[in-house]
Each structure stands twice: as structure tokens, then as C-alpha cells.
């Protein structure tokens, strides 16, 4: 992940609306209107925040074919969790964790517990 994507990650997870969207789609993919209603944010804000989340590679857009056979775009997380560490130079590094078996390896680093963004 490039430095720009790492900065984008930190920016969006620090944004209250983006964090609400990430939390909402953690368990189930949703449409923009569903996210707008569920997160109690205006529809225009939901569109704008989802664009930021997609640019940071945190959210993927997929097509869902409901029972009425009219496809709908839904959004889902593109990762299971993320580990944020601070380097010796004071910069941050973000590493995505894509599967539960990998998560166990990140439970503790240097004797300290880690926070997993988007994790269980």
C-alpha cells in the first residue's frame, strides 16, 4: 500500500460518517439509500463518503440481484481488518488483514494489544 493510500485510510477512519458506513457494511452489503437511512446521514453525504472510501480502497461496489430482478449497486468492505502501527520515524503503516487465521498473528505486538479496525 502506498503512502497516499495509508494517509487516505487514516483520514477516512477518523471521519465519523465514514466510520459509521464502514461499521454498517461490516456484516452486510448495503445500497447507498440503505446506508443513508441506517447511518442517519443525508443521501448526498453518503455518496460523497462512499467515494472517499472507494478511493482509499476500503469499500467495493458490487451488483446485487434482488427478487424483483432489478440489479442494485451495493457496497461491502474490501478487507476484514486493518492493523495500524507507528514506525520509528513517527510515520504510520497500515496493513490489511484479509482472513481470520491471519488475525491471530496480530493479537499482540511488542507485548501490547492491537486495535483491529473492521474486526470482530
C-alpha positions in Angstrom: 0.0 0.0 0.0 1.4 3.4 -1.0 1.9 6.2 1.5 -1.1 8.1 -0.1 -3.4 5.2 0.5 -2.2 4.9 4.1 -2.9 8.6 4.7 -6.3 8.1 3.0 -7.1 5.2 5.3 -6.3 7.2 8.4 -8.3 10.2 7.1 -11.5 8.2 6.4 -11.5 6.1 9.5 -11.1 9.3 11.5 -14.3 10.7 9.8 -17.4 10.0 11.8 -19.7 9.4 8.7 -17.1 7.1 7.0 -16.7 5.1 10.2 -20.5 4.7 10.5 -20.6 3.5 6.9 -17.7 1.0 7.5 -19.5 -0.3 10.6 -22.8 -0.6 8.7 -21.4 -2.7 5.9 -19.2 -4.8 8.1 -21.8 -7.5 8.4 -24.0 -7.0 5.3 -23.5 -5.1 2.0 -25.9 -2.3 1.5 -27.1 0.2 -1.1 -26.5 4.0 -0.7 -30.1 4.7 0.3 -29.9 1.9 2.9 -26.7 3.4 4.3 -28.1 6.9 4.3 -31.1 5.8 6.3 -29.2 3.4 8.6 -26.3 5.9 9.3 -28.7 8.8 9.6 -26.7 10.9 7.0 -28.0 12.8 4.0 -28.0 10.9 0.7 -25.6 13.4 -0.9 -23.2 12.8 2.1 -23.5 9.1 1.7 -22.5 9.3 -2.0 -19.5 11.6 -1.2 -18.3 9.5 1.8 -18.5 6.2 -0.2 -16.5 7.8 -3.0 -13.8 8.6 -0.4 -13.9 5.1 1.0 -13.6 3.6 -2.5 -10.6 5.9 -3.3 -9.0 4.6 -0.1 -9.6 1.0 -1.3 -11.7 0.2 1.8 -15.0 -0.4 0.0 -16.0 -2.3 -3.1 -19.1 -1.7 -5.2 -20.9 -4.9 -6.3 -24.2 -5.7 -8.0 -26.9 -7.4 -6.1 -29.8 -9.1 -7.9 -32.8 -9.0 -5.6 -36.0 -11.0 -6.0 -37.6 -8.3 -8.3 -34.6 -9.0 -10.7 -33.6 -5.3 -10.9 -29.9 -5.1 -10.1 -28.8 -2.7 -7.3 -25.3 -1.5 -6.5 -24.3 -2.4 -3.0 -21.2 -1.7 -1.1 -19.1 -4.0 1.0 -15.8 -3.9 2.9 -12.8 -4.9 0.8 -10.9 -6.1 3.9 -11.5 -7.9 7.2 -9.4 -5.8 9.4 -6.5 -3.4 9.4 -3.5 -3.1 11.7 -2.1 0.4 12.2 1.4 0.7 13.6 3.7 3.6 14.2 7.2 3.3 12.8 10.4 4.5 14.4 10.3 7.5 12.1 7.0 8.6 13.5 5.1 7.7 10.4 2.2 5.2 10.3 1.9 2.0 8.5 -1.4 0.3 7.6 -1.6 -3.4 6.9 -4.8 -5.1 5.8 -5.7 -8.4 7.3 -7.9 -10.4 4.9 -8.7 -13.6 6.7 -9.4 -14.7 10.3 -6.4 -17.0 10.6 -4.1 -14.1 9.9 -5.8 -12.1 12.6 -4.4 -14.3 15.4 -0.8 -13.3 14.4 -1.8 -9.6 15.1 -3.3 -10.0 18.6 -0.2 -8.6 20.3 2.9 -6.8 19.0 5.7 -5.9 21.4 3.5 -7.2 24.3 0.9 -4.6 23.5 -2.7 -5.4 22.2 -3.6 -4.1 18.8 -6.8 -2.4 17.7 -8.2 -4.0 14.6 -10.4 -1.6 12.6 -13.3 -3.5 11.0 -12.5 -6.6 13.0 -14.9 -8.6 15.3 
